[in-house]
Amino acid sequence: MNELDLIRRLRPYLAGAGGDLVVGVGEDDAAAWREPDGSFTVATCDTSVEQVHFDLRRQEPEDVGWRALAFALGDLAAKGAGPTFGLVSLSVPPGWSMEVVEGIYRGLAGLAAEVGLKLVGGDTTRAPADGSLTLALLGRTRVRPLPRSAVREGWWVAVTGPLGGASLLARRPRPLLERGAELAAAGCCSGDVSDGLLRELDKFAMAAEVGARLELPLVPCAEGVSPEQAIASGEEVELVSCGQGPLPPGLHRVGRLTPGPGVIVVDGRGEEVPIAERGYDHFA
């Protein structure tokens, strides 16, 4: 089992786009629907699991909460939505103290206050072993969100900034909400790079039935990181954005969408480069 195969198997059981639902299951990491006033609500859900996404032996609880929310907000940023409301579901194992739980919530509340998100409730339960934190978030935008399925061959592929470890070293990364709104207003379709650039392009390719050609020398890299490492690096707050014609200023063009199938990586001579690590797969 891998993530993309699992999504394909589950799609028949869930609602597809139609009517007021403008982004349905399988089209993106977030859903979106039209409100009566003509605006759009964007909804996303993200889970962080102990020993998979965080480790309290080396991280402060406040940082765990902050980072979980930062990466969950990436899905709203990718659709150009400003955060509105959120729910928190926390599974607490026997080894956690009350101080750990409160610390996680302090981290959540700290970032929520900075971005204008109201945390309005959720759920708590006991976990038999490792803990987990699930966030359900809503956002609002006046610009109709473009799902991955809307992109077409020939569109440019670009990223918002250097990849390969900058956010991993940051205790408290900040989601690119304003940048995402600018890209959406410019007609771009974006996704966050939380699982790695290549993995995100695989999702674009599956949703839109296209391919992609990624030019390795064009990939902006964090200091001390090779392009091969940069395109597989996860837990990034940067966005990958696909668009037609001239791209908005400040983006780093790294490739183009192709008729497909599949996502390939090429070197400066245009020759395909074999890539062993394609990013994070939740079920690998």
TORPALO-478400 format. One record per residue (C-alpha): x, y, z; residue in one letter. Coordinates in Angstrom, 3 decimals. Layout:
N
KEKE        xx        yy        zz  aa
KEKE         X         Y         Z   a
...
***
This chain:
284
KEKE        xx        yy        zz  aa
KEKE     0.000     0.000     0.000   m
KEKE     1.110     3.561    -0.696   n
KEKE    -0.671     6.881    -0.225   e
KEKE    -1.644     7.446    -3.852   l
KEKE    -3.022     3.915    -4.237   d
KEKE    -4.994     4.280    -1.013   l
KEKE    -6.562     7.533    -2.233   i
KEKE    -7.628     5.832    -5.480   r
KEKE    -9.289     3.007    -3.551   r
KEKE   -11.161     5.318    -1.178   l
KEKE   -12.447     7.860    -3.711   r
KEKE   -15.627     5.896    -4.637   p
KEKE   -16.841     6.155    -1.045   y
KEKE   -16.554     9.953    -0.816   l
KEKE   -18.164    12.963    -2.481   a
KEKE   -16.754    14.338    -5.706   g
KEKE   -16.979    17.933    -6.887   a
KEKE   -20.354    19.171    -8.081   g
KEKE   -22.855    21.875    -7.223   g
KEKE   -21.483    24.061    -4.449   d
KEKE   -18.616    21.612    -3.804   l
KEKE   -15.902    23.053    -6.069   v
KEKE   -12.987    20.889    -4.847   v
KEKE   -13.886    17.305    -4.012   g
KEKE   -12.108    14.171    -2.879   v
KEKE    -9.027    13.119    -4.831   g
KEKE    -8.560    16.539    -6.410   e
KEKE    -6.439    18.108    -3.689   d
KEKE    -5.357    17.962    -0.029   d
KEKE    -8.221    20.304     0.860   a
KEKE   -11.920    20.450     0.005   a
KEKE   -13.703    23.677    -0.927   a
KEKE   -17.284    24.773    -1.322   w
KEKE   -19.123    27.928    -2.358   r
KEKE   -20.917    29.962     0.308   e
KEKE   -24.192    31.861    -0.291   p
KEKE   -22.328    35.204    -0.418   d
KEKE   -20.113    33.960    -3.276   g
KEKE   -17.000    33.359    -1.171   s
KEKE   -15.444    29.936    -0.717   f
KEKE   -14.731    27.886     2.389   t
KEKE   -11.628    25.679     2.294   v
KEKE   -11.422    22.714     4.682   a
KEKE    -8.498    20.483     5.548   t
KEKE    -7.589    17.839     8.118   c
KEKE    -4.065    16.891     9.185   d
KEKE    -2.705    14.395    11.737   t
KEKE     0.649    14.352    13.546   s
KEKE     1.639    11.058    15.188   v
KEKE     4.238    10.657    17.938   e
KEKE     7.459     8.952    16.764   q
KEKE     6.402     9.614    13.149   v
KEKE     5.914    13.377    12.949   h
KEKE     7.228    14.498    16.332   f
KEKE     9.373    13.253    19.210   d
KEKE     8.918    14.690    22.701   l
KEKE    12.291    13.288    23.748   r
KEKE    13.979    15.998    21.677   r
KEKE    11.239    18.563    21.073   q
KEKE     9.464    20.922    23.432   e
KEKE     5.680    20.395    23.622   p
KEKE     5.069    24.017    22.556   e
KEKE     7.107    23.440    19.393   d
KEKE     5.178    20.240    18.646   v
KEKE     1.865    22.109    18.743   g
KEKE     3.172    25.049    16.737   w
KEKE     4.720    22.880    14.006   r
KEKE     1.646    20.662    13.692   a
KEKE    -0.513    23.717    13.077   l
KEKE     2.032    25.341    10.747   a
KEKE     2.065    22.347     8.410   f
KEKE    -1.721    21.906     8.588   a
KEKE    -2.125    25.551     7.592   l
KEKE    -0.037    24.818     4.504   g
KEKE    -3.104    23.280     2.845   d
KEKE    -5.043    26.506     3.373   l
KEKE    -2.109    28.576     2.133   a
KEKE    -1.941    26.452    -1.014   a
KEKE    -5.573    27.300    -1.841   k
KEKE    -5.191    30.993    -0.998   g
KEKE    -7.490    30.841     2.034   a
KEKE    -7.224    32.856     5.219   g
KEKE    -7.760    30.688     8.330   p
KEKE   -11.003    31.108    10.258   t
KEKE   -11.841    28.244    12.650   f
KEKE   -10.187    25.034    13.815   g
KEKE   -10.867    21.902    15.860   l
KEKE    -8.235    19.931    17.775   v
KEKE    -8.396    16.195    18.466   s
KEKE    -5.742    14.953    20.895   l
KEKE    -5.024    11.317    21.794   s
KEKE    -3.031    11.217    25.035   v
KEKE    -0.892     8.172    25.986   p
KEKE    -0.126     7.177    29.592   p
KEKE     3.368     8.672    29.492   g
KEKE     2.263    12.258    28.891   w
KEKE     1.908    14.644    31.815   s
KEKE    -0.616    17.465    32.054   m
KEKE     2.283    19.853    31.430   e
KEKE     2.978    18.181    28.072   v
KEKE    -0.653    18.497    27.004   v
KEKE    -0.864    22.126    28.050   e
KEKE     2.428    22.835    26.299   g
KEKE     1.125    21.438    23.020   i
KEKE    -1.969    23.624    23.324   y
KEKE     0.160    26.683    24.118   r
KEKE     2.051    26.111    20.896   g
KEKE    -1.189    25.700    18.935   l
KEKE    -2.699    28.821    20.487   a
KEKE     0.437    30.881    19.892   g
KEKE     0.463    30.354    16.126   l
KEKE    -3.335    30.509    15.906   a
KEKE    -3.270    33.983    17.446   a
KEKE    -0.652    35.138    14.925   e
KEKE    -2.650    34.034    11.872   v
KEKE    -6.157    34.900    13.061   g
KEKE    -7.355    31.320    13.543   l
KEKE    -9.910    30.620    16.273   k
KEKE    -9.586    27.206    17.908   l
KEKE   -13.155    26.449    18.935   v
KEKE   -13.102    22.918    20.363   g
KEKE   -12.395    19.345    19.344   g
KEKE   -11.963    16.055    21.181   d
KEKE    -9.665    14.311    23.629   t
KEKE    -9.177    10.590    24.084   t
KEKE    -6.735     8.136    25.646   r
KEKE    -4.131     6.461    23.440   a
KEKE    -2.707     3.044    24.415   p
KEKE     0.839     3.928    23.330   a
KEKE     2.011     6.884    21.223   d
KEKE     0.000    10.086    21.142   g
KEKE    -1.429    11.897    18.133   s
KEKE    -2.748    15.325    17.271   l
KEKE    -5.382    15.889    14.555   t
KEKE    -6.347    19.343    13.306   l
KEKE    -9.457    20.137    11.260   a
KEKE    -9.174    23.651     9.822   l
KEKE   -11.444    25.993     7.890   l
KEKE   -10.429    29.002     5.817   g
KEKE   -12.147    31.542     3.600   r
KEKE   -11.266    33.116     0.246   t
KEKE   -12.989    35.258    -2.373   r
KEKE   -11.004    33.609    -5.172   v
KEKE   -12.290    30.247    -6.406   r
KEKE    -9.668    27.673    -5.325   p
KEKE    -8.047    25.690    -8.120   l
KEKE    -7.579    21.976    -7.345   p
KEKE    -4.617    19.970    -8.611   r
KEKE    -6.963    18.378   -11.127   s
KEKE    -7.312    21.763   -12.906   a
KEKE    -3.704    21.988   -14.114   v
KEKE    -2.847    21.184   -17.741   r
KEKE     0.175    20.154   -19.766   e
KEKE     2.383    23.055   -20.720   g
KEKE     1.876    24.916   -17.427   w
KEKE     5.013    26.052   -15.633   w
KEKE     6.055    24.519   -12.317   v
KEKE     7.686    26.808    -9.752   a
KEKE     8.475    26.946    -6.036   v
KEKE     8.327    29.838    -3.598   t
KEKE    11.757    29.393    -2.031   g
KEKE    14.757    27.180    -1.201   p
KEKE    14.094    23.543    -0.309   l
KEKE    16.022    20.989     1.659   g
KEKE    16.065    21.589     5.361   g
KEKE    15.399    25.219     6.247   a
KEKE    12.089    24.443     7.961   s
KEKE    13.461    21.301     9.590   l
KEKE    15.970    23.475    11.423   l
KEKE    13.338    26.033    12.400   a
KEKE    11.580    25.317    15.662   r
KEKE     8.587    27.398    14.677   r
KEKE     8.104    27.693    10.892   p
KEKE     5.455    30.058     9.562   r
KEKE     2.998    29.071     6.839   p
KEKE     3.004    31.176     3.658   l
KEKE    -0.609    32.329     3.914   l
KEKE    -0.161    35.746     2.292   e
KEKE     2.006    34.323    -0.481   r
KEKE    -0.570    31.619    -1.148   g
KEKE    -3.320    34.213    -1.465   a
KEKE    -1.211    36.188    -3.975   e
KEKE    -0.614    33.078    -6.082   l
KEKE    -4.295    32.118    -6.053   a
KEKE    -5.273    35.636    -7.134   a
KEKE    -2.798    35.323   -10.034   a
KEKE    -4.564    32.184   -11.282   g
KEKE    -1.967    29.680   -10.070   c
KEKE    -2.699    26.267    -8.588   c
KEKE    -0.487    25.503    -5.596   s
KEKE     0.297    22.722    -3.155   g
KEKE     2.410    22.616    -0.014   d
KEKE     5.716    20.735     0.034   v
KEKE     5.210    19.007     3.382   s
KEKE     5.927    15.580     1.829   d
KEKE     8.592    16.765    -0.634   g
KEKE     8.518    18.440    -4.059   l
KEKE     8.604    15.206    -6.063   l
KEKE     5.881    13.615    -3.969   r
KEKE     3.696    16.704    -4.409   e
KEKE     4.210    16.638    -8.186   l
KEKE     3.215    12.963    -8.173   d
KEKE    -0.099    14.074    -6.635   k
KEKE    -0.563    16.771    -9.293   f
KEKE     0.128    14.193   -11.988   a
KEKE    -2.386    11.718   -10.581   m
KEKE    -5.153    14.279   -10.061   a
KEKE    -4.833    15.956   -13.476   a
KEKE    -3.612    12.932   -15.479   e
KEKE    -0.518    14.787   -16.644   v
KEKE     3.217    14.344   -16.256   g
KEKE     5.962    16.727   -15.176   a
KEKE     9.549    17.420   -16.190   r
KEKE    11.615    18.766   -13.290   l
KEKE    14.940    20.456   -14.135   e
KEKE    17.366    19.635   -11.341   l
KEKE    19.764    22.612   -11.867   p
KEKE    16.864    25.064   -11.443   l
KEKE    15.801    23.802    -7.995   v
KEKE    16.609    26.379    -5.270   p
KEKE    18.407    24.638    -2.412   c
KEKE    18.957    25.446     1.231   a
KEKE    22.571    25.960     2.226   e
KEKE    24.596    22.735     2.196   g
KEKE    21.860    20.709     0.503   v
KEKE    22.152    19.028    -2.897   s
KEKE    19.351    19.354    -5.491   p
KEKE    18.633    15.628    -5.113   e
KEKE    18.096    16.116    -1.390   q
KEKE    16.076    19.292    -1.924   a
KEKE    13.459    17.714    -4.196   i
KEKE    12.786    14.917    -1.671   a
KEKE    12.885    17.048     1.481   s
KEKE     9.652    17.108     3.478   g
KEKE     8.283    19.272     6.306   e
KEKE     8.778    22.346     4.128   e
KEKE     6.484    25.374     4.394   v
KEKE     7.320    26.388     0.820   e
KEKE     4.695    25.998    -1.916   l
KEKE     4.928    24.487    -5.387   v
KEKE     2.820    26.422    -7.859   s
KEKE     1.665    25.658   -11.402   c
KEKE     0.519    28.383   -13.783   g
KEKE     0.102    29.482   -17.356   q
KEKE     2.033    32.236   -19.088   g
KEKE     4.240    34.610   -17.070   p
KEKE     4.526    33.531   -13.454   l
KEKE     4.138    35.993   -10.564   p
KEKE     7.417    37.619    -9.493   p
KEKE     9.518    35.942    -6.841   g
KEKE     8.832    32.351    -7.912   l
KEKE    11.623    29.968    -8.925   h
KEKE    10.693    28.129   -12.127   r
KEKE    11.801    24.488   -11.872   v
KEKE    10.018    22.691   -14.700   g
KEKE     6.909    22.192   -16.762   r
KEKE     3.879    19.926   -16.878   l
KEKE     3.930    17.424   -19.724   t
KEKE     1.414    15.114   -21.456   p
KEKE     2.643    12.399   -19.092   g
KEKE     2.718     9.907   -17.715   p
KEKE     4.815    10.299   -14.617   g
KEKE     7.213    12.842   -13.165   v
KEKE    10.782    12.770   -14.431   i
KEKE    13.895    14.635   -13.298   v
KEKE    16.470    15.858   -15.829   v
KEKE    19.964    17.316   -15.530   d
KEKE    21.423    20.371   -17.271   g
KEKE    21.820    18.409   -20.519   r
KEKE    18.205    17.329   -20.503   g
KEKE    19.029    13.722   -19.645   e
KEKE    16.856    11.872   -17.166   e
KEKE    18.358    11.421   -13.687   v
KEKE    17.430     8.328   -11.647   p
KEKE    16.063     9.362    -8.251   i
KEKE    16.026     6.850    -5.394   a
KEKE    14.274     9.026    -2.810   e
KEKE    11.053    10.713    -3.969   r
KEKE     9.900    12.151    -0.643   g
KEKE     7.750    11.057     2.254   y
KEKE     5.125     8.343     1.741   d
KEKE     2.820     7.916     4.752   h
KEKE     2.434     4.178     4.063   f
KEKE     5.863     3.174     2.782   a
***
